[in-house]
Amino acid sequence: MKTRPTYHLAALIAALMLQSQTAGVFAQGSLTPAGAPAPTMKTLDQIEPRTAITNTSSLVTISQPGSYYLTHNLTVASGDGIDIITNGVKLDLNGFTISSTSATASGTAILLNGGSAALKNITILNGSIQSGFTNNGSGTYSGGGFDRGIEYISSAYPSTVSVSGCNVSGCYSFGIDLGLGGSVVEACKVKTVGSSGIVASVVRQCVVKDCGGSFNAAIYAEVVSDSEAEYTGYGSSAAISAKTVQHCLGLASSFNIANSSYGISGTTVINSEGDSYGGGTGISAAIANNSYGSSSYGTGLVITDSANNCSGHSPYGIGISMGNYGCLNNCAAKLNGTGIVMGDFASIFNCVIIGNSSNGVVAGQNCVVRGCTASGSGSVGTNGVGIIAGIRSTIEGCTVNDNRNDGINAAGDSVILNNHASHNGLGLSSAAGIHIAGAGSRIEGNQTRDNSGYGIKSDGGAGADIIIRNASGGNGIANYSPTNGNYFAPVQTPINATNAWGNL
């Protein structure tokens, strides 16, 4: 027979547990605090002890290491604003301004004065330096205030110095000059100073406007990145001069034709633009990649070693100029005076040279021009040639059409191979698609049609050059000149061709 379960034991256990918990609660002591709560966090002064600069109208001298900050604007009647004469100083301008009311150029807003020893471990940040000099638009600066913004005096460059978040304007000579001893200037703006805007080892994310003397760049550094500079001097300096320039814009804005200033002058220039509005150079570099240089009357891009994916422009000058042994790849020179000028032993590959008012490509001796387009050269009154090359050069796989003079004009002992040179001589009735001076060249596999004078013309006469496997037709005077000689393959039609080396 089933029996009804009982709950007496379970109820007893629950009651005992409740009693035990209740007894624990009521066994606690007083809840009244023993005293006021004490702070548990460190103050800012405990984390970084700082000294306030409360002076507002006279020279401040920092002679002990530490962290300092302005509490007001500082205005001096003449001389320096702040002198730092010791190592290990952090100066926070705290958003305030240091200025001078001097009627003439006087002193430095912040002077790093190491005397006979270079200072080190200096940080300056977050404020402005304001002075009263202006540029009359011709590179002449006049007014009053500080001679220099941030400057050093020592027997050597200061080291491990950084300046960030500062604005400097209206100084007679230098804006920020830290030398090249490992200094860094970042996120600063400098405007209207009569010499260099910024001099430092590394310059990042800075803007410099209306700066530069006759021989002082607006930014002079070892590495410059993500910055913009304008050089307004009338000398031969640059907006940016550095070993490495990346993601920058440099502008030499003088319109003087005689001005030989540079937009950017560097060893390596990457992803940058340099412009010279006068007779100077847009970009001058040993190596340039993905960059653009322009000049009004000078040279857009000057290369001493190599350039890749670059462009040069100068409507009254030279688009790209390259020295001996240089190399260009995938570059463009359009709508210039002269497109590309090459030194001896230089090479260009896969470049586009179009619409230049004089010659397209002017190459020295022992050069290589391969896979390029050099068309539309010359203008009314200027009968430009597509490609001009010196002795012992190679021109291969190029398209050279619609030039006002010859398509290709090369000296002796050259190889002219597999080019398309048609419809040239638009301004000269005796021009040739391919024109060879001297002797000993090989002209092979080329297409030359509808040129004003000749398809292929050899000045050396019969036997001077090897002329084989070319196709020429519809030219104004003759398809070939000469048409005989031991090295001239017979002209034949495709349907009756019997000589594998024959011309068509």
Phi, psi and omega in degrees: 000133180291144177246148181285129180295150179251150182244010184297316182295318180295318180295320179298317180296317179298320180295319179296319179296317180297320180295321181295317180293318181296319179298324179294322181294312184283358180270356182291157180277197183292141178266003180288125181301147179287333180186181179295146179297140179265146178297142180246352181254151177281147175285165178299322179292331176287325179286312179221092180302130184231150179247126180281138173257109185259352179296137182240356189215011180210171184303135174250126178248124178256110185246357180237141177300151178148187182251130184231152178212146176281147174247349179212170168297149179241120180235124180247153180279333178193168177073201185282159173267303179227129174251125174255120186238018180218164178279167171066049182241134170245121182244113178259113179287348168061029179084001182267174186240138171255126183221167180226141177255014180300141180285341178231174179296122186210122169072185181233137181299309176229115184249125173267100188252095179268357182063237181278351181237143179283135177286160179213162178057058179242133177232130178231132185207158160064064175181191185227152171236125187232130180222176193250016181279144179229160179257129181282004179096352178242018179084011177257122183254134180217159180136211181213170180122209183288143171288320183222153179277284176237122189216164178235153170229115177190170180283346179216167178298140170294153183239155181046054176249135177227142175231128181217148176063033181245147176243132180232132180214149169072029177268151185290322181238260187275147174275290176231115181233105180249001183073189185243044182257029181099021182275155180228131173239126187222138174054044178246159176233132178231132182220136173057072169232148190279352177230218181293139175286311180222132171235117181197166177292314182232131177234125182227138172052046180245157176232125180234124184232145172054055184224163172112124175272194183299324184230021182238124181290153175298315170236124177236119187203179172269318177227128176233131179220147173051044184229164180227135182218145177235124177258122181247010177287169181247027181252214185243029180265202189219160170293314176229126176232117184199165175290315180233129180233124182227134175052052183233162173233122177240128185232118171262105197263006178289134180269006180291123182299325181284351182291128183250032183281167184243145168291306176223132173235116184206167173284310177234126181236125186229132174050049184226166177230133176232132183229137175234117184280348181259224181261020183271210186237136177294299176228132171239122185207156169286314181230132177225137177227134175051047184230163183228129177235138180221152177213148179286313185234351183261236182236133181293309185223124177246124184236132176257342181236286183207156175218139178230132176054046180243166179220142177232140184218130173206104187297335180240012181223225183246134178293300180227131175239132184228134182282185178302143175069009182280170181214132174242140178221129179055046179251164182228140176220098186239142171058043175257180165293292171246140185289287183229132174245126184242142172282188179288151177060026180261161183221144171227139182229134171055044179256156179244120182231100190225141169070027179275141188284343173246230181277154179282296180235130174239107186251148177280207180277151174058040182258162176235128174235113188224135174067028185254159171247121180228086187231161175070028181278146179100161178214178180300122182091350178229109184268086184285148176262146178296302179225124172247130182224145179280185185299147177060042178255163177237126176237116190221136172063033183255154173252119188224086186235158170059037172267154185283341175241213179300153170287302177236132177229111186232150176279181187293166179056041179247161176246119180243103196230126169057046178255159173246111184230090185230157175058040174262169183084030182292343178239005183215122188286345182252016183287161181237153171297312175231125184233120184245126173260158181076211184209168174087016180266162174241120180245109190219139170070025184261154175249121180225114181222151169057033172275154188296326182247285188235152170287299177229127182232125177249118181289342182287345180084191184301131176082358183282324185227156173274120181233105188219151170056033177260159175237122185218139179190157175071019181275153192295317183258307180200150176287323180225144171210112006280179179241017179210184181115161185295337184251011177254114181289146184298149177274130182217166176265153183302322184290333181248016185294130177237347183248118183297339181261002187292154174269156180247000000 
